[in-house]
Amino acid sequence: MTDIDTLTKRLNEVEALLVHQQEAIRELSDVATAQWQTIDALSRRVADLTSRLQAAQSDAAMAVDEPPPPHY
């Protein structure tokens, strides 16, 4: 094999490796994007549930402060 043939073979191997790495990076980016979307949705859901729980606790505290009905 000549030097040109050897260099051409090595260059082709490097280019093939680069293509595989670019695909892997794209796939990882897609996974990271999907995970951030899930995290964002879950964060909003937790905030909503926290708000609802605080409202329910407030309502329960107000109910305790009410005097019992007259038939007790």
N, C-alpha and C positions, 0 to 999 in steps of 0.2 A: 504494500500500500504506500502511496506517496503521501507526502506531507499535506497536500491539498485534499486528498481523499480522507485522511485522518481528521483534518480540521473540519471538513464538510460533515463528516459523521458526528463529530462532537457538537457542532453547531446545531445539527438536526435534533440531537438528543436534548440539548439545552432548550431549544424551541418547544419540543414536546413537553418537557418538564414545566416550562413557563405556562403553556396552555392549561395543563392540569392544575397548576397552582392558582391561576386566574379563576378557573371554574370553582375550585375549593373556596376561594375568597368570596366569590359571588354567592355560593350556597351559604356560607357562614353569615354573610351580610343579610341574606334573606331570613335566616333563622333569627338573627339578632333583632331585625325589624319586627318580625312576628311576635317575639317575646316582649319587646317594648310595648307593642299594641295590647298584648294581653295584660301586662303589668299596669298599663294606663287604665284599661277597663276595670281591672280589679281594684285599683286605687280609688277610682270614682265610686265603685260599688261599696267599698268599705266606708268611704266618706258619707254616702247616702244612708247606709245602715247605722252608722254612728249617730247621725243626725236624728234618724227615726227612733233610735234607742233613747237618746237624750230627751226627745219629746215625750216618749212613753213614760220615762222615769219622772219627768216633770208633771205629767198628768197624774201619775200614781201618787206623787207627793201631794198634789192638790186634793186628791180624793181622800187622803188620810186626814187632812186638815178640816174636812167637812164634819159637822156634828152628825151623830147617828140620827136616823129617822125617828119621828116621835113615837112609833110603836115599840121602841126598845125600852 
